[in-house]
Amino acid sequence: MTETARDASTIQEAIDTIVQAFDHPASISLEHTIVDGEKQTWFEVTTESVVVCYELRYDGTDDTAEPELVVVD
């Protein structure tokens, strides 16, 4: 198995996990940034009736910090 094939498999598993966490929406998009050690990920989740935006924040410099998922207006 090539390095690319292993990476693709890992990426697909991660995507499957994210999609499952949002209950298999019609579509989902994400944007991920790291600013001063703080990881920020935005999800736009589209169902049959609504579009909801979420922000996942995680302070990568604090080993005790837990990620937080919030709805963004």
C-alpha positions in Angstrom: 0.0 0.0 0.0 1.4 3.4 -0.9 1.7 6.3 1.4 -1.1 8.2 -0.4 -3.4 5.2 -0.1 -2.8 5.1 3.7 -3.4 8.8 4.0 -6.6 8.5 1.9 -7.9 5.8 4.2 -7.2 7.8 7.3 -8.9 10.9 5.8 -12.0 8.9 4.8 -12.3 7.4 8.4 -12.1 11.0 9.8 -14.7 12.2 7.4 -17.0 9.3 8.2 -16.7 10.1 11.9 -17.5 13.8 11.4 -20.5 13.0 9.2 -21.8 10.5 11.7 -21.4 13.0 14.5 -23.7 15.3 12.7 -26.2 12.5 12.0 -25.4 12.1 8.2 -26.6 15.5 6.9 -27.3 16.2 3.2 -24.0 18.1 3.0 -21.3 19.4 5.3 -18.4 21.7 4.7 -15.5 22.6 7.0 -12.8 25.2 7.4 -9.9 24.7 9.8 -7.3 27.2 11.0 -4.7 27.5 13.7 -4.1 30.9 15.2 -1.5 31.3 18.0 -1.9 27.6 18.9 -5.7 27.7 19.0 -7.3 25.4 16.6 -10.6 26.6 15.1 -12.8 24.5 12.8 -16.1 25.7 11.3 -18.7 23.3 10.0 -21.6 24.3 7.8 -24.2 21.5 8.1 -27.0 21.4 5.7 -30.1 19.2 6.3 -33.3 19.0 4.2 -34.7 22.0 6.1 -31.9 24.1 7.6 -28.3 25.2 7.4 -26.5 25.3 10.8 -23.0 26.6 11.4 -20.9 25.3 14.2 -17.5 26.3 15.5 -15.2 23.8 17.2 -12.5 25.5 19.3 -9.5 23.8 20.9 -6.5 25.4 22.6 -3.7 23.2 21.4 -1.3 24.9 23.9 -3.3 23.7 27.0 -3.1 20.0 27.6 -6.1 20.0 29.9 -8.4 21.9 27.5 -11.4 20.1 26.1 -12.8 21.0 22.6 -15.9 23.1 22.6 -18.6 22.9 19.9 -21.0 25.9 19.6 -23.6 27.0 17.2 -22.7 30.2 15.3 -25.4 32.6 14.2 
